[in-house]
Amino acid sequence: MAEFKLVGPAREYLPTYIEALTRGWLPDNMRPEAADEELQWIAADPDAFLASQVDRQARWPPIMLPDGSTVRRLPGFNLWMWDGEFCGRIGFRWQPGTEDLPAHCLGHIGYTVVPWKRRLSYATRALGAILPDAWAEGLRYVEITTDPDNVASQRVIERNGGVLVDEFLTVPALGGTLKRRYRIYCGDRMP
């Protein structure tokens, strides 16, 4: 097995990304249908799908929420976890000039690891590797949310310096569910 690293989405990595989708990995845990949508998009236009993974100017169409409503896209990008095959995805999104996020956006960073690659510290390593991108955008901190019972994700965040800020209910469009919000501060930008 190759060494773990983050890679930009590219055609050379696409076959095992497709394999992960067909094996049941969900790229969006709030919208299970997203896996089938991505498979259809890749089949129809793989280059457009790959281009959509990096959208630093928020030029792609609006985002569909679980209730079917749409919201303005934020600037952002995804990187893929790779160890010789696709392992998961980590994404970073932001609003230029502020740490604030709209209520429908549950954090600056989101990540997911394929089930057969969990417990290998890939999420922890990916989160640590993407934090410099947040600092490069001028953010003093990033916020990451998780379910209260997702102890594994909480450990990933805490191992990267995350501190629990609060618990809150998501907006109705996201189901009004309880979440925990963590912050990771940039070392030289701590309050």
mmCIF file of the C-alpha atoms, coordinates in Angstrom:
data_MODEL
# 
_entry.id   MODEL 
# 
loop_
_atom_site.group_PDB 
_atom_site.id 
_atom_site.type_symbol 
_atom_site.label_atom_id 
_atom_site.label_alt_id 
_atom_site.label_comp_id 
_atom_site.label_asym_id 
_atom_site.label_entity_id 
_atom_site.label_seq_id 
_atom_site.pdbx_PDB_ins_code 
_atom_site.Cartn_x 
_atom_site.Cartn_y 
_atom_site.Cartn_z 
_atom_site.occupancy 
_atom_site.B_iso_or_equiv 
_atom_site.pdbx_formal_charge 
_atom_site.auth_seq_id 
_atom_site.auth_comp_id 
_atom_site.auth_asym_id 
_atom_site.auth_atom_id 
_atom_site.pdbx_PDB_model_num 
ATOM 1   C CA . MET A 1 1   ? 0.000   0.000  0.000   1.00 0.00 ? 1   MET A CA 1 
ATOM 2   C CA . ALA A 1 2   ? 1.301   3.463  -0.891  1.00 0.00 ? 2   ALA A CA 1 
ATOM 3   C CA . GLU A 1 3   ? 1.900   6.208  1.634   1.00 0.00 ? 3   GLU A CA 1 
ATOM 4   C CA . PHE A 1 4   ? -1.150  8.210  2.734   1.00 0.00 ? 4   PHE A CA 1 
ATOM 5   C CA . LYS A 1 5   ? -1.507  11.664 1.196   1.00 0.00 ? 5   LYS A CA 1 
ATOM 6   C CA . LEU A 1 6   ? -4.095  14.205 0.087   1.00 0.00 ? 6   LEU A CA 1 
ATOM 7   C CA . VAL A 1 7   ? -4.484  14.573 -3.657  1.00 0.00 ? 7   VAL A CA 1 
ATOM 8   C CA . GLY A 1 8   ? -6.419  16.906 -5.880  1.00 0.00 ? 8   GLY A CA 1 
ATOM 9   C CA . PRO A 1 9   ? -9.318  15.166 -7.631  1.00 0.00 ? 9   PRO A CA 1 
ATOM 10  C CA . ALA A 1 10  ? -8.008  13.916 -10.984 1.00 0.00 ? 10  ALA A CA 1 
ATOM 11  C CA . ARG A 1 11  ? -8.767  11.301 -13.623 1.00 0.00 ? 11  ARG A CA 1 
ATOM 12  C CA . GLU A 1 12  ? -5.999  9.001  -12.415 1.00 0.00 ? 12  GLU A CA 1 
ATOM 13  C CA . TYR A 1 13  ? -7.772  8.657  -9.032  1.00 0.00 ? 13  TYR A CA 1 
ATOM 14  C CA . LEU A 1 14  ? -11.303 8.472  -10.413 1.00 0.00 ? 14  LEU A CA 1 
ATOM 15  C CA . PRO A 1 15  ? -11.591 4.669  -10.863 1.00 0.00 ? 15  PRO A CA 1 
ATOM 16  C CA . THR A 1 16  ? -11.240 3.943  -7.149  1.00 0.00 ? 16  THR A CA 1 
ATOM 17  C CA . TYR A 1 17  ? -13.469 6.927  -6.303  1.00 0.00 ? 17  TYR A CA 1 
ATOM 18  C CA . ILE A 1 18  ? -16.152 5.300  -8.463  1.00 0.00 ? 18  ILE A CA 1 
ATOM 19  C CA . GLU A 1 19  ? -15.465 1.955  -6.780  1.00 0.00 ? 19  GLU A CA 1 
ATOM 20  C CA . ALA A 1 20  ? -16.008 3.548  -3.350  1.00 0.00 ? 20  ALA A CA 1 
ATOM 21  C CA . LEU A 1 21  ? -19.352 4.964  -4.477  1.00 0.00 ? 21  LEU A CA 1 
ATOM 22  C CA . THR A 1 22  ? -20.474 1.604  -5.855  1.00 0.00 ? 22  THR A CA 1 
ATOM 23  C CA . ARG A 1 23  ? -19.380 -0.168 -2.639  1.00 0.00 ? 23  ARG A CA 1 
ATOM 24  C CA . GLY A 1 24  ? -21.738 2.047  -0.621  1.00 0.00 ? 24  GLY A CA 1 
ATOM 25  C CA . TRP A 1 25  ? -19.578 4.950  0.535   1.00 0.00 ? 25  TRP A CA 1 
ATOM 26  C CA . LEU A 1 26  ? -21.697 8.095  0.940   1.00 0.00 ? 26  LEU A CA 1 
ATOM 27  C CA . PRO A 1 27  ? -20.053 11.365 -0.114  1.00 0.00 ? 27  PRO A CA 1 
ATOM 28  C CA . ASP A 1 28  ? -22.798 13.299 1.730   1.00 0.00 ? 28  ASP A CA 1 
ATOM 29  C CA . ASN A 1 29  ? -24.186 11.704 4.879   1.00 0.00 ? 29  ASN A CA 1 
ATOM 30  C CA . MET A 1 30  ? -27.133 14.109 4.859   1.00 0.00 ? 30  MET A CA 1 
ATOM 31  C CA . ARG A 1 31  ? -28.180 13.180 1.297   1.00 0.00 ? 31  ARG A CA 1 
ATOM 32  C CA . PRO A 1 32  ? -27.799 9.444  0.611   1.00 0.00 ? 32  PRO A CA 1 
ATOM 33  C CA . GLU A 1 33  ? -28.939 9.970  -2.985  1.00 0.00 ? 33  GLU A CA 1 
ATOM 34  C CA . ALA A 1 34  ? -25.764 11.999 -3.586  1.00 0.00 ? 34  ALA A CA 1 
ATOM 35  C CA . ALA A 1 35  ? -23.798 8.808  -4.339  1.00 0.00 ? 35  ALA A CA 1 
ATOM 36  C CA . ASP A 1 36  ? -26.078 7.883  -7.253  1.00 0.00 ? 36  ASP A CA 1 
ATOM 37  C CA . GLU A 1 37  ? -26.109 11.506 -8.442  1.00 0.00 ? 37  GLU A CA 1 
ATOM 38  C CA . GLU A 1 38  ? -22.307 11.579 -8.480  1.00 0.00 ? 38  GLU A CA 1 
ATOM 39  C CA . LEU A 1 39  ? -22.093 8.261  -10.349 1.00 0.00 ? 39  LEU A CA 1 
ATOM 40  C CA . GLN A 1 40  ? -24.477 9.593  -12.995 1.00 0.00 ? 40  GLN A CA 1 
ATOM 41  C CA . TRP A 1 41  ? -22.541 12.862 -13.279 1.00 0.00 ? 41  TRP A CA 1 
ATOM 42  C CA . ILE A 1 42  ? -19.212 11.041 -13.595 1.00 0.00 ? 42  ILE A CA 1 
ATOM 43  C CA . ALA A 1 43  ? -20.660 8.767  -16.301 1.00 0.00 ? 43  ALA A CA 1 
ATOM 44  C CA . ALA A 1 44  ? -22.035 11.747 -18.222 1.00 0.00 ? 44  ALA A CA 1 
ATOM 45  C CA . ASP A 1 45  ? -19.104 14.171 -17.850 1.00 0.00 ? 45  ASP A CA 1 
ATOM 46  C CA . PRO A 1 46  ? -16.153 13.109 -15.686 1.00 0.00 ? 46  PRO A CA 1 
ATOM 47  C CA . ASP A 1 47  ? -14.194 16.280 -16.427 1.00 0.00 ? 47  ASP A CA 1 
ATOM 48  C CA . ALA A 1 48  ? -17.034 18.501 -15.220 1.00 0.00 ? 48  ALA A CA 1 
ATOM 49  C CA . PHE A 1 49  ? -17.391 16.392 -12.072 1.00 0.00 ? 49  PHE A CA 1 
ATOM 50  C CA . LEU A 1 50  ? -13.672 16.711 -11.336 1.00 0.00 ? 50  LEU A CA 1 
ATOM 51  C CA . ALA A 1 51  ? -13.767 20.457 -12.020 1.00 0.00 ? 51  ALA A CA 1 
ATOM 52  C CA . SER A 1 52  ? -16.640 20.829 -9.549  1.00 0.00 ? 52  SER A CA 1 
ATOM 53  C CA . GLN A 1 53  ? -14.438 19.513 -6.743  1.00 0.00 ? 53  GLN A CA 1 
ATOM 54  C CA . VAL A 1 54  ? -12.411 22.738 -6.756  1.00 0.00 ? 54  VAL A CA 1 
ATOM 55  C CA . ASP A 1 55  ? -14.536 25.893 -6.786  1.00 0.00 ? 55  ASP A CA 1 
ATOM 56  C CA . ARG A 1 56  ? -12.571 28.654 -5.062  1.00 0.00 ? 56  ARG A CA 1 
ATOM 57  C CA . GLN A 1 57  ? -14.764 31.340 -6.678  1.00 0.00 ? 57  GLN A CA 1 
ATOM 58  C CA . ALA A 1 58  ? -18.143 29.649 -5.973  1.00 0.00 ? 58  ALA A CA 1 
ATOM 59  C CA . ARG A 1 59  ? -19.050 29.532 -9.678  1.00 0.00 ? 59  ARG A CA 1 
ATOM 60  C CA . TRP A 1 60  ? -20.857 26.172 -9.677  1.00 0.00 ? 60  TRP A CA 1 
ATOM 61  C CA . PRO A 1 61  ? -24.643 26.005 -9.211  1.00 0.00 ? 61  PRO A CA 1 
ATOM 62  C CA . PRO A 1 62  ? -26.317 26.328 -5.809  1.00 0.00 ? 62  PRO A CA 1 
ATOM 63  C CA . ILE A 1 63  ? -26.160 23.532 -3.233  1.00 0.00 ? 63  ILE A CA 1 
ATOM 64  C CA . MET A 1 64  ? -29.219 21.338 -2.651  1.00 0.00 ? 64  MET A CA 1 
ATOM 65  C CA . LEU A 1 65  ? -30.096 20.826 1.020   1.00 0.00 ? 65  LEU A CA 1 
ATOM 66  C CA . PRO A 1 66  ? -31.719 17.647 2.380   1.00 0.00 ? 66  PRO A CA 1 
ATOM 67  C CA . ASP A 1 67  ? -35.183 19.246 2.263   1.00 0.00 ? 67  ASP A CA 1 
ATOM 68  C CA . GLY A 1 68  ? -34.784 19.968 -1.469  1.00 0.00 ? 68  GLY A CA 1 
ATOM 69  C CA . SER A 1 69  ? -34.201 23.721 -1.102  1.00 0.00 ? 69  SER A CA 1 
ATOM 70  C CA . THR A 1 70  ? -31.113 25.312 -2.607  1.00 0.00 ? 70  THR A CA 1 
ATOM 71  C CA . VAL A 1 71  ? -28.632 27.799 -1.198  1.00 0.00 ? 71  VAL A CA 1 
ATOM 72  C CA . ARG A 1 72  ? -25.790 29.873 -2.580  1.00 0.00 ? 72  ARG A CA 1 
ATOM 73  C CA . ARG A 1 73  ? -22.543 27.971 -2.928  1.00 0.00 ? 73  ARG A CA 1 
ATOM 74  C CA . LEU A 1 74  ? -19.545 29.082 -0.874  1.00 0.00 ? 74  LEU A CA 1 
ATOM 75  C CA . PRO A 1 75  ? -15.995 29.131 -2.215  1.00 0.00 ? 75  PRO A CA 1 
ATOM 76  C CA . GLY A 1 76  ? -14.306 25.842 -1.448  1.00 0.00 ? 76  GLY A CA 1 
ATOM 77  C CA . PHE A 1 77  ? -12.554 22.723 -2.588  1.00 0.00 ? 77  PHE A CA 1 
ATOM 78  C CA . ASN A 1 78  ? -12.266 19.016 -1.893  1.00 0.00 ? 78  ASN A CA 1 
ATOM 79  C CA . LEU A 1 79  ? -9.149  16.934 -1.576  1.00 0.00 ? 79  LEU A CA 1 
ATOM 80  C CA . TRP A 1 80  ? -9.141  13.157 -1.745  1.00 0.00 ? 80  TRP A CA 1 
ATOM 81  C CA . MET A 1 81  ? -7.473  10.887 0.786   1.00 0.00 ? 81  MET A CA 1 
ATOM 82  C CA . TRP A 1 82  ? -5.218  8.454  -1.044  1.00 0.00 ? 82  TRP A CA 1 
ATOM 83  C CA . ASP A 1 83  ? -3.066  5.480  -0.020  1.00 0.00 ? 83  ASP A CA 1 
ATOM 84  C CA . GLY A 1 84  ? -2.831  3.838  -3.413  1.00 0.00 ? 84  GLY A CA 1 
ATOM 85  C CA . GLU A 1 85  ? -6.611  3.950  -3.684  1.00 0.00 ? 85  GLU A CA 1 
ATOM 86  C CA . PHE A 1 86  ? -9.361  6.370  -2.715  1.00 0.00 ? 86  PHE A CA 1 
ATOM 87  C CA . CYS A 1 87  ? -9.816  6.478  1.079   1.00 0.00 ? 87  CYS A CA 1 
ATOM 88  C CA . GLY A 1 88  ? -12.099 9.453  1.653   1.00 0.00 ? 88  GLY A CA 1 
ATOM 89  C CA . ARG A 1 89  ? -12.691 13.113 1.060   1.00 0.00 ? 89  ARG A CA 1 
ATOM 90  C CA . ILE A 1 90  ? -12.041 16.289 3.011   1.00 0.00 ? 90  ILE A CA 1 
ATOM 91  C CA . GLY A 1 91  ? -13.483 19.632 2.000   1.00 0.00 ? 91  GLY A CA 1 
ATOM 92  C CA . PHE A 1 92  ? -12.888 23.224 3.031   1.00 0.00 ? 92  PHE A CA 1 
ATOM 93  C CA . ARG A 1 93  ? -15.357 26.072 2.438   1.00 0.00 ? 93  ARG A CA 1 
ATOM 94  C CA . TRP A 1 94  ? -15.369 29.659 3.612   1.00 0.00 ? 94  TRP A CA 1 
ATOM 95  C CA . GLN A 1 95  ? -16.789 33.134 3.194   1.00 0.00 ? 95  GLN A CA 1 
ATOM 96  C CA . PRO A 1 96  ? -14.042 35.555 2.179   1.00 0.00 ? 96  PRO A CA 1 
ATOM 97  C CA . GLY A 1 97  ? -13.057 38.011 4.894   1.00 0.00 ? 97  GLY A CA 1 
ATOM 98  C CA . THR A 1 98  ? -14.867 36.349 7.804   1.00 0.00 ? 98  THR A CA 1 
ATOM 99  C CA . GLU A 1 99  ? -15.043 33.198 9.883   1.00 0.00 ? 99  GLU A CA 1 
ATOM 100 C CA . ASP A 1 100 ? -18.856 33.465 9.871   1.00 0.00 ? 100 ASP A CA 1 
ATOM 101 C CA . LEU A 1 101 ? -20.812 30.869 7.929   1.00 0.00 ? 101 LEU A CA 1 
ATOM 102 C CA . PRO A 1 102 ? -24.468 30.800 6.909   1.00 0.00 ? 102 PRO A CA 1 
ATOM 103 C CA . ALA A 1 103 ? -26.709 28.757 9.234   1.00 0.00 ? 103 ALA A CA 1 
ATOM 104 C CA . HIS A 1 104 ? -27.111 26.017 6.601   1.00 0.00 ? 104 HIS A CA 1 
ATOM 105 C CA . CYS A 1 105 ? -23.343 25.430 6.455   1.00 0.00 ? 105 CYS A CA 1 
ATOM 106 C CA . LEU A 1 106 ? -22.300 23.170 9.314   1.00 0.00 ? 106 LEU A CA 1 
ATOM 107 C CA . GLY A 1 107 ? -18.643 24.062 9.372   1.00 0.00 ? 107 GLY A CA 1 
ATOM 108 C CA . HIS A 1 108 ? -15.627 25.139 7.398   1.00 0.00 ? 108 HIS A CA 1 
ATOM 109 C CA . ILE A 1 109 ? -14.323 21.600 7.059   1.00 0.00 ? 109 ILE A CA 1 
ATOM 110 C CA . GLY A 1 110 ? -16.080 18.329 6.457   1.00 0.00 ? 110 GLY A CA 1 
ATOM 111 C CA . TYR A 1 111 ? -14.570 14.907 5.981   1.00 0.00 ? 111 TYR A CA 1 
ATOM 112 C CA . THR A 1 112 ? -15.595 11.330 5.379   1.00 0.00 ? 112 THR A CA 1 
ATOM 113 C CA . VAL A 1 113 ? -13.567 8.126  5.194   1.00 0.00 ? 113 VAL A CA 1 
ATOM 114 C CA . VAL A 1 114 ? -14.685 4.997  3.370   1.00 0.00 ? 114 VAL A CA 1 
ATOM 115 C CA . PRO A 1 115 ? -15.810 2.358  5.901   1.00 0.00 ? 115 PRO A CA 1 
ATOM 116 C CA . TRP A 1 116 ? -13.061 -0.116 4.963   1.00 0.00 ? 116 TRP A CA 1 
ATOM 117 C CA . LYS A 1 117 ? -10.314 2.464  5.655   1.00 0.00 ? 117 LYS A CA 1 
ATOM 118 C CA . ARG A 1 118 ? -11.499 3.702  9.053   1.00 0.00 ? 118 ARG A CA 1 
ATOM 119 C CA . ARG A 1 119 ? -9.355  3.430  12.201  1.00 0.00 ? 119 ARG A CA 1 
ATOM 120 C CA . LEU A 1 120 ? -6.175  4.202  10.253  1.00 0.00 ? 120 LEU A CA 1 
ATOM 121 C CA . SER A 1 121 ? -5.983  7.873  11.427  1.00 0.00 ? 121 SER A CA 1 
ATOM 122 C CA . TYR A 1 122 ? -6.650  9.091  7.879   1.00 0.00 ? 122 TYR A CA 1 
ATOM 123 C CA . ALA A 1 123 ? -9.255  11.675 8.951   1.00 0.00 ? 123 ALA A CA 1 
ATOM 124 C CA . THR A 1 124 ? -6.944  12.989 11.674  1.00 0.00 ? 124 THR A CA 1 
ATOM 125 C CA . ARG A 1 125 ? -4.078  13.327 9.227   1.00 0.00 ? 125 ARG A CA 1 
ATOM 126 C CA . ALA A 1 126 ? -6.253  14.890 6.529   1.00 0.00 ? 126 ALA A CA 1 
ATOM 127 C CA . LEU A 1 127 ? -7.671  17.477 8.919   1.00 0.00 ? 127 LEU A CA 1 
ATOM 128 C CA . GLY A 1 128 ? -4.199  18.463 10.091  1.00 0.00 ? 128 GLY A CA 1 
ATOM 129 C CA . ALA A 1 129 ? -3.014  18.732 6.497   1.00 0.00 ? 129 ALA A CA 1 
ATOM 130 C CA . ILE A 1 130 ? -5.842  21.009 5.361   1.00 0.00 ? 130 ILE A CA 1 
ATOM 131 C CA . LEU A 1 131 ? -5.638  23.502 8.247   1.00 0.00 ? 131 LEU A CA 1 
ATOM 132 C CA . PRO A 1 132 ? -2.834  25.556 6.595   1.00 0.00 ? 132 PRO A CA 1 
ATOM 133 C CA . ASP A 1 133 ? -5.252  26.236 3.716   1.00 0.00 ? 133 ASP A CA 1 
ATOM 134 C CA . ALA A 1 134 ? -7.658  27.830 6.200   1.00 0.00 ? 134 ALA A CA 1 
ATOM 135 C CA . TRP A 1 135 ? -4.930  29.990 7.686   1.00 0.00 ? 135 TRP A CA 1 
ATOM 136 C CA . ALA A 1 136 ? -3.895  30.983 4.135   1.00 0.00 ? 136 ALA A CA 1 
ATOM 137 C CA . GLU A 1 137 ? -7.433  32.306 3.585   1.00 0.00 ? 137 GLU A CA 1 
ATOM 138 C CA . GLY A 1 138 ? -6.950  34.551 6.637   1.00 0.00 ? 138 GLY A CA 1 
ATOM 139 C CA . LEU A 1 139 ? -9.202  32.640 9.006   1.00 0.00 ? 139 LEU A CA 1 
ATOM 140 C CA . ARG A 1 140 ? -8.317  32.859 12.699  1.00 0.00 ? 140 ARG A CA 1 
ATOM 141 C CA . TYR A 1 141 ? -10.152 29.618 13.338  1.00 0.00 ? 141 TYR A CA 1 
ATOM 142 C CA . VAL A 1 142 ? -12.278 26.991 11.643  1.00 0.00 ? 142 VAL A CA 1 
ATOM 143 C CA . GLU A 1 143 ? -15.478 25.472 12.916  1.00 0.00 ? 143 GLU A CA 1 
ATOM 144 C CA . ILE A 1 144 ? -16.330 21.808 12.484  1.00 0.00 ? 144 ILE A CA 1 
ATOM 145 C CA . THR A 1 145 ? -19.536 20.131 13.591  1.00 0.00 ? 145 THR A CA 1 
ATOM 146 C CA . THR A 1 146 ? -20.308 16.561 14.476  1.00 0.00 ? 146 THR A CA 1 
ATOM 147 C CA . ASP A 1 147 ? -23.145 14.513 15.883  1.00 0.00 ? 147 ASP A CA 1 
ATOM 148 C CA . PRO A 1 148 ? -23.086 14.244 19.693  1.00 0.00 ? 148 PRO A CA 1 
ATOM 149 C CA . ASP A 1 149 ? -22.686 10.460 19.471  1.00 0.00 ? 149 ASP A CA 1 
ATOM 150 C CA . ASN A 1 150 ? -19.904 10.513 16.840  1.00 0.00 ? 150 ASN A CA 1 
ATOM 151 C CA . VAL A 1 151 ? -17.022 9.958  19.240  1.00 0.00 ? 151 VAL A CA 1 
ATOM 152 C CA . ALA A 1 152 ? -14.592 9.035  16.450  1.00 0.00 ? 152 ALA A CA 1 
ATOM 153 C CA . SER A 1 153 ? -15.090 12.389 14.702  1.00 0.00 ? 153 SER A CA 1 
ATOM 154 C CA . GLN A 1 154 ? -14.810 14.248 17.998  1.00 0.00 ? 154 GLN A CA 1 
ATOM 155 C CA . ARG A 1 155 ? -11.439 12.572 18.585  1.00 0.00 ? 155 ARG A CA 1 
ATOM 156 C CA . VAL A 1 156 ? -10.261 13.575 15.103  1.00 0.00 ? 156 VAL A CA 1 
ATOM 157 C CA . ILE A 1 157 ? -11.117 17.203 15.855  1.00 0.00 ? 157 ILE A CA 1 
ATOM 158 C CA . GLU A 1 158 ? -9.641  17.173 19.357  1.00 0.00 ? 158 GLU A CA 1 
ATOM 159 C CA . ARG A 1 159 ? -6.386  15.585 18.127  1.00 0.00 ? 159 ARG A CA 1 
ATOM 160 C CA . ASN A 1 160 ? -6.034  18.606 15.851  1.00 0.00 ? 160 ASN A CA 1 
ATOM 161 C CA . GLY A 1 161 ? -6.532  21.105 18.684  1.00 0.00 ? 161 GLY A CA 1 
ATOM 162 C CA . GLY A 1 162 ? -10.315 21.429 18.467  1.00 0.00 ? 162 GLY A CA 1 
ATOM 163 C CA . VAL A 1 163 ? -12.252 22.708 21.467  1.00 0.00 ? 163 VAL A CA 1 
ATOM 164 C CA . LEU A 1 164 ? -15.973 22.238 22.016  1.00 0.00 ? 164 LEU A CA 1 
ATOM 165 C CA . VAL A 1 165 ? -17.807 25.563 21.644  1.00 0.00 ? 165 VAL A CA 1 
ATOM 166 C CA . ASP A 1 166 ? -21.456 24.562 21.986  1.00 0.00 ? 166 ASP A CA 1 
ATOM 167 C CA . GLU A 1 167 ? -24.293 22.274 21.040  1.00 0.00 ? 167 GLU A CA 1 
ATOM 168 C CA . PHE A 1 168 ? -27.027 23.598 18.770  1.00 0.00 ? 168 PHE A CA 1 
ATOM 169 C CA . LEU A 1 169 ? -29.985 22.574 16.637  1.00 0.00 ? 169 LEU A CA 1 
ATOM 170 C CA . THR A 1 170 ? -29.527 22.744 12.885  1.00 0.00 ? 170 THR A CA 1 
ATOM 171 C CA . VAL A 1 171 ? -31.896 24.857 10.805  1.00 0.00 ? 171 VAL A CA 1 
ATOM 172 C CA . PRO A 1 172 ? -35.136 23.117 9.741   1.00 0.00 ? 172 PRO A CA 1 
ATOM 173 C CA . ALA A 1 173 ? -33.845 22.606 6.184   1.00 0.00 ? 173 ALA A CA 1 
ATOM 174 C CA . LEU A 1 174 ? -31.175 20.346 7.723   1.00 0.00 ? 174 LEU A CA 1 
ATOM 175 C CA . GLY A 1 175 ? -33.621 18.489 9.938   1.00 0.00 ? 175 GLY A CA 1 
ATOM 176 C CA . GLY A 1 176 ? -33.387 20.450 13.189  1.00 0.00 ? 176 GLY A CA 1 
ATOM 177 C CA . THR A 1 177 ? -30.967 17.908 14.648  1.00 0.00 ? 177 THR A CA 1 
ATOM 178 C CA . LEU A 1 178 ? -28.584 18.334 17.568  1.00 0.00 ? 178 LEU A CA 1 
ATOM 179 C CA . LYS A 1 179 ? -24.936 18.962 16.650  1.00 0.00 ? 179 LYS A CA 1 
ATOM 180 C CA . ARG A 1 180 ? -21.718 19.802 18.471  1.00 0.00 ? 180 ARG A CA 1 
ATOM 181 C CA . ARG A 1 181 ? -19.637 22.721 17.226  1.00 0.00 ? 181 ARG A CA 1 
ATOM 182 C CA . TYR A 1 182 ? -15.859 22.691 17.659  1.00 0.00 ? 182 TYR A CA 1 
ATOM 183 C CA . ARG A 1 183 ? -13.245 25.322 16.852  1.00 0.00 ? 183 ARG A CA 1 
ATOM 184 C CA . ILE A 1 184 ? -9.655  24.883 15.885  1.00 0.00 ? 184 ILE A CA 1 
ATOM 185 C CA . TYR A 1 185 ? -7.646  28.074 16.267  1.00 0.00 ? 185 TYR A CA 1 
ATOM 186 C CA . CYS A 1 186 ? -4.658  29.021 14.207  1.00 0.00 ? 186 CYS A CA 1 
ATOM 187 C CA . GLY A 1 187 ? -1.673  28.897 16.554  1.00 0.00 ? 187 GLY A CA 1 
ATOM 188 C CA . ASP A 1 188 ? -0.743  32.577 16.170  1.00 0.00 ? 188 ASP A CA 1 
ATOM 189 C CA . ARG A 1 189 ? -4.360  33.761 16.009  1.00 0.00 ? 189 ARG A CA 1 
ATOM 190 C CA . MET A 1 190 ? -5.674  32.376 19.302  1.00 0.00 ? 190 MET A CA 1 
ATOM 191 C CA . PRO A 1 191 ? -8.035  34.704 21.192  1.00 0.00 ? 191 PRO A CA 1 
# 
